[in-house]
Amino acid sequence: MATLGGLLAFALGYSFVQLSTVVICILASLFLALGLDPLVRWLTRRRIPRGWSIVIVFAMVIAFGVLVFFLVIPAVIDQTTELLQNLPGAVKNVTEQTWFTDVFGSSVDGKKLLGDLNSFLSDPNNLAALGGGVLKIGVALINGISGGILVLVLTLFFLGSLEAVKNSFYVLVPASRRAGVVSITDQIVRSIGKYVSGQVILAGTNGVFGFIAMMIIQVPYAGALAVVAFLLALIPLVGTIISAILITFIALTVSPATAIAIGIYFLVYMQVEAYVFSPRVMNKAVDVPGILVVIGALVGGTLLGVLGALIAVPVVASILIVVKQVIVPRQALR
C-alpha cells in the first residue's frame, strides 16, 4: 500500500508538471474573468442583459488588445531593435563619461570592455548560441500567442458561466450553512474583481505618467520603457520599484543628470501612488498587511512565476476573509 501510495503521488506530481501550462492558463482565465466581472455587473445595473454586457466587455478587451498589437508593439519592437543596435555605443558612452572614470578609476578599461563585447558578437560560436536563443524566443513567442488566445476563450466561458458555477457550488453546501458560504464567496469574488481592475488602473497610470516624464526628460526608448513599466507595475509592491531602477539605469547611458531627474520623478510618483492613487483606486478592495503581501508575492512568484505574484494578493485576501469570518468566530465560541 505504501508503494502504491508513493507511485500514485509521483504520478500525480508528474501529471501536474506536464499540465502546468494548462493549469496556468486556467488560473489566468479565472483571474481575468473575476477582474472583468465588476464591469459586467456595472453594465447589468444599467439594465443591459448579462449576455450583452459580456459581449460588450469582451469586445472592449479585444479592441484594447488589437490597439496594443498594432500601435504599441511595432513601436516597442523598433525601439528595442534600436536599443540593441546602439548597445555598444551606449557602453562606450558610459565608460568615457567623467563620473564613470571618477568612480571606477582606471580599473575598468572602457575600450577593452567594448572590444570584448565586439569580439563576443563577432565569434561564430557565440552567434550560433545567440541564434539558438533567438529561436527559443520565437518558439516562446508563438506559444505565448497561442496561450493568450486560449486564455481569452476560457475567460469568455468563465464570464458567461460564472453565476451558474457559483450556484452549482452553493447547491453542494448544506442548507444550514449555505447563507454564510454565499456571503463569503460573494465577498471573495468582489474583492478579487476590485483588486484586478484597480491594479490595472494603477499600472496604466504608471505607464502613462512614466511615458510623459520620459519624453520631457528625454530618456531614450520612452515607448518601450513605458510598456515595460506598465507590465512590471502589475506586480504588487515591487513592480514599480523594479521598473524605476531599470529606467534609471537606461537613463544613465545619456548622462547622470538625466538619470537623477528620472529617478527623482519615480521617487515622487511612488509616494503619490502610495498615498493618493492607491487608496482612491483600490478603495479597500483588499485589506492585507504589507508583510503578507510581500510573503504572498514571493511564494506565488516561486510557484507560478509572474502569474503567481499577480494573484498572490487576492489569494491572501481571500484566506484572510475565511479566517476572519469562519475560524475566528468559531474560536471565540470555545
C-alpha positions, 0 to 999 in steps of 0.5 A, spaced: 500 500 500 505 504 501 508 503 494 502 504 491 501 510 495 508 513 493 507 511 485 500 514 485 503 521 488 509 521 483 504 520 478 500 525 480 506 530 481 508 528 474 501 529 471 501 536 474 508 538 471 506 536 464 499 540 465 502 546 468 501 550 462 494 548 462 493 549 469 496 556 468 492 558 463 486 556 467 488 560 473 489 566 468 482 565 465 479 565 472 483 571 474 481 575 468 474 573 468 473 575 476 477 582 474 472 583 468 466 581 472 465 588 476 464 591 469 459 586 467 455 587 473 456 595 472 453 594 465 447 589 468 445 595 473 444 599 467 439 594 465 443 591 459 442 583 459 448 579 462 449 576 455 450 583 452 454 586 457 459 580 456 459 581 449 460 588 450 466 587 455 469 582 451 469 586 445 472 592 449 478 587 451 479 585 444 479 592 441 484 594 447 488 588 445 488 589 437 490 597 439 496 594 443 498 589 437 498 594 432 500 601 435 504 599 441 508 593 439 511 595 432 513 601 436 516 597 442 519 592 437 523 598 433 525 601 439 528 595 442 531 593 435 534 600 436 536 599 443 540 593 441 543 596 435 546 602 439 548 597 445 555 598 444 555 605 443 551 606 449 557 602 453 562 606 450 558 612 452 558 610 459 565 608 460 568 615 457 563 619 461 567 623 467 563 620 473 564 613 470 572 614 470 571 618 477 568 612 480 571 606 477 578 609 476 582 606 471 580 599 473 575 598 468 578 599 461 572 602 457 575 600 450 577 593 452 570 592 455 567 594 448 572 590 444 570 584 448 563 585 447 565 586 439 569 580 439 563 576 443 558 578 437 563 577 432 565 569 434 561 564 430 560 560 436 557 565 440 552 567 434 550 560 433 548 560 441 545 567 440 541 564 434 539 558 438 536 563 443 533 567 438 529 561 436 527 559 443 524 566 443 520 565 437 518 558 439 516 562 446 513 567 442 508 563 438 506 559 444 505 565 448 500 567 442 497 561 442 496 561 450 493 568 450 488 566 445 486 560 449 486 564 455 481 569 452 476 563 450 476 560 457 475 567 460 469 568 455 466 561 458 468 563 465 464 570 464 458 567 461 458 561 466 460 564 472 453 565 476 451 558 474 458 555 477 457 559 483 450 556 484 452 549 482 457 550 488 452 553 493 447 547 491 453 542 494 453 546 501 448 544 506 442 548 507 444 550 514 450 553 512 449 555 505 447 563 507 454 564 510 458 560 504 454 565 499 456 571 503 463 569 503 464 567 496 460 573 494 465 577 498 471 573 495 469 574 488 468 582 489 474 583 492 478 579 487 474 583 481 476 590 485 483 588 486 484 586 478 481 592 475 484 597 480 491 594 479 490 595 472 488 602 473 494 603 477 499 600 472 496 604 466 497 610 470 504 608 471 505 607 464 502 613 462 505 618 467 512 614 466 511 615 458 510 623 459 516 624 464 520 620 459 519 624 453 520 631 457 526 628 460 528 625 454 530 618 456 531 614 450 526 608 448 520 612 452 515 607 448 518 601 450 520 603 457 513 605 458 510 598 456 515 595 460 513 599 466 506 598 465 507 590 465 512 590 471 507 595 475 502 589 475 506 586 480 504 588 487 509 592 491 515 591 487 513 592 480 514 599 480 520 599 484 523 594 479 521 598 473 524 605 476 531 602 477 531 599 470 529 606 467 534 609 471 539 605 469 537 606 461 537 613 463 544 613 465 547 611 458 545 619 456 548 622 462 547 622 470 543 628 470 538 625 466 538 619 470 537 623 477 531 627 474 528 620 472 529 617 478 527 623 482 520 623 478 519 615 480 521 617 487 515 622 487 510 618 483 511 612 488 509 616 494 503 619 490 501 612 488 502 610 495 498 615 498 493 618 493 492 613 487 492 607 491 487 608 496 482 612 491 483 606 486 483 600 490 478 603 495 479 597 500 478 592 495 483 588 499 485 589 506 492 585 507 498 587 511 504 589 507 508 583 510 503 578 507 503 581 501 510 581 500 510 573 503 504 572 498 508 575 492 514 571 493 511 564 494 506 565 488 512 568 484 516 561 486 510 557 484 507 560 478 512 565 476 509 572 474 502 569 474 503 567 481 505 574 484 499 577 480 494 573 484 498 572 490 494 578 493 487 576 492 489 569 494 491 572 501 485 576 501 481 571 500 484 566 506 484 572 510 476 573 509 475 565 511 479 566 517 476 572 519 469 570 518 469 562 519 475 560 524 475 566 528 468 566 530 468 559 531 474 560 536 471 565 540 465 560 541 470 555 545 
